[in-house]
């Protein structure tokens, strides 16, 4: 999973997350972002970008194509929809 794929797949639910104006406001480009698989979870990726005042971290759910800064939100959303998020 790459940040470009996350951007493409999340476009319907979060159209402004990677919007040009949003990225410019935060002084970021897609090349600033890193992506890795979230340990212990199915189809959940954590991604982030360094900023001058810290690091932004968010989670992407590859089943619902949703982005959220709170992993608990994704857990509740999947439970509500009857999907198993944990790998164990």
C-alpha positions, -999 to +999 in steps of 0.1 A: +000+000+000+014+034-009+002+069+000-009+074-036-032+044-033-045+056+000-052+090-016-071+074-045-091+050-024-101+075+003-112+102-022-149+094-018-150+096+020-123+121+027-120+143-005-101+171+013-076+150+032-050+151+004-065+181-014-039+204-030-050+234-008-049+213+024-014+199+016-002+234+008-016+248+041+004+221+060+034+227+037+034+190+027+036+169-004+027+132-009+064+125-009+066+136+028+044+106+038+053+071+050+030+041+051+032+009+071+009-020+080-007-017+115+005-047+135-023-069+148-050-056+125-063-068+092-062-043+063-053-014+085-024+009+076-009+037+096+006+066+077+021+099+086+042+129+077+068+149+095+059+185+102+081+213+116+062+210+149+057+173+151+044+143+132+010+137+118-003+101+121-036+087+108-050+052+100-065+039+068-090+011+067-085-008+034-120-024+037-140+007+043-115+031+025-118+055+055-092+076+072-092+086+108-067+098+133-083+076+160-078+038+156-107+033+180-131+050+155-121+024+129-126-004+154-161+008+162-170+014+126-159-021+116-178-037+146-209-017+136-206-031+100-200-067+113-164-069+101-135-083+120-106-059+124-083-079+147-060-106+133-061-127+165 
